[in-house]
Amino acid sequence: MPTANQTAAALLDEYADLVLLTGGDPFRARVYAKAARAVGAYQHDVSQLAPGSLVQIAGVGKSIAAKLAEIAATGTFSELEDLRADIPDGVRLMTRIPALGPRRALQLYRELRVSSPEQLKTAIEAGQLDNLRGFGAKSAGKLLRGIELLESAGDRVLLHVATQTAESVSTAVAAAAGCLRIDTAGSLRRGAETVGDIDVLAAAQDSAPLMTALTRLPESAEVIGSGPTKTSIRTRTGLRVDLRVVPLDCWGAALQYFTGSRAHNVAVRELAVRKKLKLSEYGLFDAESGMLIVSRTEEEVYRRLGMDWIPPTLREDTGEITAAQRGELPVLVSPGDIRGDLHTHTDLTDGTAPLEDMVTAAAARGYQYYAVTDHAPDLVMQRMTDEKMLAQRDQVRALRDRVPDFATVTLLHGTELNIGPDGGVDWPADFLAGFDICVASVHSHFDQPRSHMTRRFIAACENPHVNVIGHPLTRKIGRRPPVDVDLAELFRACARTGTALEINSHPARLDLPSAHIRAARDAGVTFAIDSDAHSLRDLDYLRYGVLTGQRGWLTAEDVINTWPLDRLRQFLRKGR
């Protein structure tokens, strides 16, 4: 469920958007957007802090601190409500359409009275944008594709939002009298990149206390249905939660039944039928006599069907059943395999925490190595300079000597370069040679034709100082489509040049997506699973990247930041 910090951050972010929508000061909007990121990432509950403590948060001054206090007291703040009154909700939603910024959304509202994505789609199809200043047939086509992307997300939420909700629900239900076991199921347990609803499975002799615990959650806005075996609620954020309670003896069969994708479950049930068995959420039965064979654990259900236990992240009917029958399932990469994080940011650019705090958090995680990779100067809004980067390098080198706790962590000084339209990067070779690691990412010119985009990536791979291609498809789930690149060519270039592809763990990215990871692995590509952390809390995102890697059938051997430091350093030299 959203924390007080997340709620406050969302309101500050909305205010920043509305300032831009109403033609306000862009600098003011940036200040509030930056404060929103800092508040959302802050480790302490901002609703419990006095104004004097709130101003200690990066980017929060007296004015914003007063608004945070007002949010804590009333759930909103007056200036936001004033702007909300001027702009229909749908206009702000329109700004989530790729290729439509705040100013153009406001123009559409003022000149065409378009106040929702649906109305915009109708206006485009009616040709109303053809002669509108600043628009035209090309931009109309882009907007239609953007609307389709927004619609495809529907009511689904990102993986971290679903995880937070499920953890809150599970904690409350597990504390109810008689709860014997509890776990998530469905697409969330499979680590899908978006989740439509939350499936929670529990075991108990008496389901009533568990169902009551669910319906009495403070976050419950509506009880959709309630019974002895299943209760469904809708949270205040609109997310549906289904709780199913089964007898403990049925646990394994039920968890198997409610976890797999539809295709996986159909294939497993068909396999059972061929063996003259019947599989349901209550167990695996003999089809003729109806006698129960197994049901208590997933392992025994799969074993009785003639296969190894299949990890939840693989249950998508993409070959896992045949592999399980042959004993050929991979040992998937796990969070415990990760030795370090190779893509993180500090407040030197767009992060919210200083260098020492980020490194302290990395040391607390037991990492063996940790890379700081702030943005390079071609991302102009980050205001990086050669002097700032060299000064940070000196700070990184001095940090271990100054803070004994860091003795167990090898600090790597790196950067996130920008892959320019021609494939070039920010600094010349002699400057790049001073970095321990270089991540290179596309941050602009997303609409290049396929051939140009492919050459752009290949040029970056061929740069002897580029070690990792960051968030390769540049997508933001539901908000920005992937770039058009020949992935087969990119994979070959990565394998040929010894350049890793990143699995960016930020829940809005999960990029490279799992749908492409297996093909990249088969082409000989290695991977870096990174958090792309911009705050202390963002370091937690790494687990979502691991889930994505699992869905792509990756083992620890496929991931460079599971390797010992000496082997990693050899890889980073890239033959130099």
N, C-alpha and C positions, 0 to 999 in steps of 0.2 A: 504494500500500500504506500502511497506517496507520503514522505515524511514532511514535517513542518518546513524543513529547508527546501525540499523540492517544490512544495506549494508556493513558498515565497519566491523562489527562483522563477517559477512559471509566471507569476504575476509581474515581476520586474521585466521579464523577457517580453511579455505581452505589451507592457507599457512602452518598451523600446520599439516594438513593431508599430504600435499605434502612433508614436511620435513621428516615425517616418511616413506612415500612411497619411497623416494629416499635414504633411509638409513642414514638420518641425525641424529643429536643429539636428543634423546628422551626428554631430559630436555628442550631443546629449543622449541620443539613442545608443551610441556606442558605449558610453559610460554605464548606462543601465544594463546593456547586454553583458558587459564585462562583469559588472557587479552580480548579475544573475548567475553567471558561471561560477563565480567565487562562492556565493551563498549556497548554491546547489552542491558544491563540493566540500563545504565546510564540515569539519568533524563534529562540532557541537551543535546542539539544538538551538537555532537562532531565536526561536520563540521564547526561550527562557533567559535570554541575555538582556542586560541593561544596555541603554544606548552607548554608554562609555565603553562597553565591551564590543558592541557591534562595529564600531569604527576601527577596531583592530583587524577586521576582515579586509583582505586586499580589495581595493576598489570601492569600499563602502565609506562614504563621508557622512557628515552630520545629517544632510538632507535625506539620503537613502536610509540611514539608520532610523530616522524618524518614521519613514514609510514602513520599515520592517516592524517597528513597534506597533504601528497602526494595523498592519496585517495580523500580527499576533493577537491584537485585541478584537478586531472586527472581521478578519478574513479577507480584507481588501484594503485599498487606500483611495482617498477621495479623488486625486488627480487621475487615477486610472479609470474610475467610474465616470468622470467627466468626459474622457476620451471615448469610452465605450458608448456613451450616449450619442456621440456624433457619428459613429461608424457601425453599420450592421455587422453582426458576427460573421456572416458569410464573406464579407470583403476581406477580413483578416484570413479566413480559410483560403481565399484565393491566392494569397501570397505564398502558400505552400505548393502552388503549382510551379513546376520547373519552368524557367524562362519568364516568369511574371514577378517582378519586384513590387515593392510597396507603392512607388509612385505611379506605375502603370496600372496597378489594381485600383488605385484611387481615381485615376483618369477614367477607367471603364465605368466606375460607379457614378461619377459626376456627369459624364457625357452620354452614357447609355443606360444608366440606372441598373447596371448589372451588379448584383450583390451576392452571388454564390457561384461556385463552379458549374452547377447545373445550368444556371442562366447564361453563363459565359459560353458554354457549349452550344446552347440554342442560338445565341447571337452570332457565333462563328459560322454555324451551319446556315444561318439566314443571310450571311454575307455582310453583316453590319460592321465588321472590322476592316473591310476591304479599303474603305476610304477614310478611315480614322487616322488622324495624325500619329505617327510613330508606330503604326501597325502595318499590316499588309498580308498578302497570301502566305509568304514564307513564315512570318511570325505566327499567323493563325494556325498553320500546320504544326508548329512546335507546341503551341498552347494545347491543341487537341491531344497531342501525344502526352503532354504533361498531365492533362486531366485524366487520361486513361491510366497513367501511372498512379495518380492519387486515388482513383476509384479502385484500382487493383488492391490497394492496401486495405480498403474497406474499414471494418471495425477491428482489424487485427492490431495487436500491440507488439512492440519490440520485445526481444527475449528478456532483457533485464527487467522491464516493467512486469512482465508475467512472472518472472522468478521472484521478485519482491512480493507480489501479491500472494503467490503460492506459499512462500515462506511464512508470511503473516498468518494465512489461513491454517497452515499445518501446525504452527506453534499453538494456536488457540485450540484446535481440535485435538491435538495430542495431549493437551492438559485436561481434557474432559475425562470424567470417570469411565473406566472400562476400555479406553483406547489401547489396543495391544500393538498395532503397527500402523504406520502411515507413510505414504510416499506419493509423489506426483506421478501422473501417467500422461498419455496422449502426446501431442506434439511438443509439449514442454519437456517431458522426459527424453524425447528424441533429440532435443536441442535444436528444433526448427528455428529459423531466423525470425519468424513472426508467429504469434499465437492468437488463435481466435477466441478460445475460452480455456479456462483452467480446469483440468481434471485432477481431482485428488481422490486417492483410494485409501481407505482405512479398514482395519479389522477390529471387530468387537463382537461380544455376545449380544449386547444390548446397544442398538444404534441410537436410541433416543437422546442420550446426553451429548453425543457427537453432533447430531443434527441441530440440537439446540445451540451448541457452541458456535456453529456456523451462522445460524440466523441472527444470533445476538452480537455478532461482530460489529463494532462501531462503524466500520466501513460499509456495512450492508445497507443498501438503499431500497432493495426490493427482494422479497421472497418469491421466486418464480414458481416454485413447486416444492412440496415437501412430502416425504413418505418414509417408510422404514428402511428402504434400500438406497434411495437417492434423494438428495435435496439440492436445489439450485437457487442461487442468489445472484443478484446483479449489484456490483459495487457502485459507489458514488461516482466513479470514473467511467461507468458503463460496461465494465468487464464482467462477463458471466463466469461463475464458479460452480462446478458440479462436484458434489461430494457423494461418493458411493461407499457404502459400508458392507463388508462381506464377513462371513465367519472366517476365523483364522485358518481353518483347514482348507479353505478355497483360495488362500492368498496368492499362491504362485500362478494358478490358472487365471485368476482375475487380473493380476498385474500384467501378465502376458497379453490377455485379451484386450485390455484397455490402453496398452502402450503402442502397439504397432500401427503403422499406417494401414489404411483400408486394403491396399494392394498386398502388403505383407501378410495381413491376417487372412485374407482370402487364400493366398498361396499356402499358408500353414494349414488352414482348415481343409483345403483340397488334398494336401498330403495326408492328413489324418484320415480322410474318407478312403483314400487308396489303401490305407492300412487297416480298413474296417474299424475305424475308431471315430469318435465324435468329440470335438473340442468345443467347449463353451467357457464362460466366465466362472463356472462352478467346478470345472475339472475336465480331465480327459477320460472318456468312458469307452467301454466296449460297445460298438454299435448294435450288436445283436442282443446282448443280455442287459445292457444298460448299467453294468457294474463299473463302479469308479475304479480307475487304475492309478492315477496320480493327480495331485492338485496343490500340494503344499508349497512347492517352490518352482520358480521358472526353470531352474536348471533341470529338474526331473521331468518337467513337461517336454522341454526340447529334447532331452536325452531319450525319452520313451518314443519320440517321433523320429529318432535316428540321426540326431544332429547335436552339435555342440551348442551351448548357450550362446545366444546372439546378443551382443551389446545393444542397448536401446537405440543408440545413435545410428546403427546400421539397419534398423528395421523399416526399410523403405522399398523392399522388393527390387533391389538393384544387384542381385547376385549373391546376397548374403546367405540365402537358404542353401544353394548349391555348395558354397564354400563351407558352410557349417556341416553339411553332410559329408564332405570330403576331409574335414578336419583342417581346413586351410584358411580359417579366419585369421586376420592379422591381430597381433597384440597392439592395440591402439595406443597412441600417445595419451598420456594422462597429465593432469596438473602437477603431479609429483615428479614428472620427468623434466620439467622446465627448470633450467639452471640460471636463467637470467632474462632480462627484458631489454630488447635492442632498439626500441623506439619510444622515447618519452620526451616531455617538454617541461620547461620551467617558466617562471614569471619573467625571464629575460625576453621571451616573445609572448605567446598567447596562453601560457600556462597560468595557474593561479597560485602555485606554491614555489618558494625559493629552492634553489639547488640543494642546499643542505637538508631541507625537510624531505625532499623527494628521495635523496640517497638514504636518509635515515629509515624511511619507510621500506625501501628496497632491502636494506640490511635486516630489518625486522622480519622480512619474508624468507630469510635464509638464502637469498640469491648468492651465487658464486661470482657473478659479474652483472654489471648494470650500465647501460649506455644512456647518456644524455644527448639528445639529438634535436636541439632547437632549430627553428626555421632559418633559412638562408636569405640573403638580401633581395632576391628577385621577387619574393612575396612582400611587396613594398609596405603593406600596412603593418607588418611586424617590425619595421624599422631596424633591421639588423645591419650591422656594419662589420668590417674586418676587425676593427679595434675591439668591439664588444665580444666578438667570438673568440679572439685571442685572449682577452681578459678572462673569459669563462674557462678557457683551456687551462690557464694558470690556476684558477680556483679549483678546478677538478683535480689537478696534480697535487695541490697543497692540502686538499681536504683529508686525505688518508693520514697524513702526518699529524694533522691538527686534531682529528677525532679518532681515538683508538677503536671505537666500535666498528669503524669501517675497514678494519684490517682484514676481515674475512671476505670483503667484497672488492673485486677488481673493478675500478671505475673506468669506463671507456668514454672518451670524448668524441662525439660525432655530430652530425648535422642531418637535417632533412632538407635535401636539395630540391629545387624545382626543375622539373623536366620542361624545358622551353618548347615552343612550337616546332623547332627544328631538331629537338633532341638534345640540345646543349643544356648545361647546368650552370649554376651561379658563379662558381669560382674556377680559375685556371688550375692546371694540374699541380703546380708547385704549392699552391695553397691547400688543395685537397689532400696532398700527401701528408699533411700534418694531422689529419683526423684518423682515429682508430677505426671508425665505421662511417659509411655514408649511405643513408637511405635516400632514394630519389623518387619523387612523386609528381604526378600531374595535378596542378592546381588551377589551370586556366585552359582556355581554348578547347573546351570539351566537345565542340561540334565539328572538329576536323573530320574530313572524309576518312574512310577506313584505311586506305593505302597510306595517307599521310600519318595517321595516328599510329599505324603499325611501324612505319619507319622511325617515328619519334621514339617509341619504346625501345626498338632495337638499337638505336644510336645510344640511348642511355645504358643499355646492357653492355654495349661494347666499350663504354668508358671504363678504363682500368681501375678507377677509384670508386665506382658505384657498386656497392655490395648487395643492396636489397632494393627491389622495386616496391615502394609503399602503396598500400591500398590500390591494387593494379587497375581495377575497373572504375575507380573514383566515385562509385555510386553512393548515394545515401538512400536507404531503403524507404520507398514511398515518396521520396522527395526529389531525387535526382537519378536519372537512368544511367546505366553503365555507358562508358564510351564505346565507340565502334572500333574494335581492334581485332585483327586476325589472331585469335588466341593460339592456334597451332604454331604460327610463326613466332609469336612471343615465347611460347614454351620452348621451342627449339633454340631460340636465341639465349634464353636463360641457361639452358643445359649446356650449350656450347661455350658460353663465356664464364660460367661459374657464378652466375648472379641468382640470388635467392628471390623468390616471390614472397611477399608478405601475406599473412592472414591477419588482417587488422581486426583486433578484437572489440573495437568499439561497437556496441549493439546496433548503432545506426548504419554501420558499414558492413561488418563481417565479410571482408573483402580481402582476398579472393574468396568468392562464394563456394560453398561445398559442391555445388553442381559442376564446377570446373576443376576442383582440386585433384580428383583421381586421374583425369586425363593429363594434367600437368605432371603428376608424379610418374605416370607411365612413360612420359616423354623424358624423364631423367631430371626433373626440376627438384631442387631442394627448397625448403620453406623456412620462414621466420615467423613464429607466432608472437605478436607484439601487442602491447596494450594501447599504444599511442596515447598514453596517459597525459592529460593536461591538468591533473589534480591528484591529490593523494588517494582519493576514493576511486579514481579511474584505474588505478593499478589493479583493482579487483576485476576489471573487465577481462583480464587474461583468460579467465575460465571459459568465457564465451568463445574466444578464439580456439581454445582447445576442443570444445564441443564441435566447432565447425571443422577443425582438422579431423576429428574422429569421423564425422559424417562423410569426409572425403577419403576415409580408409587409411589415414596416415599412421605410421608408427613413429616411435621416438627417433629412429635412425633417419627419418625423412626431414627432421626439424633441426636446424642448426643451433638453436638456443637450448637444445637438450645435450649438446656435445660438451666435453671438457674444454676448458679455456684454451689449452694449447692447440687442440684441433680446430676450435673456432678461429683463433688467431691465424692459423694457416689458411683457412678458407677466406678470411677477410683480406689476406694479402693478394688474392686473386691472380696468382702467378707472377706478381711483380718481384 
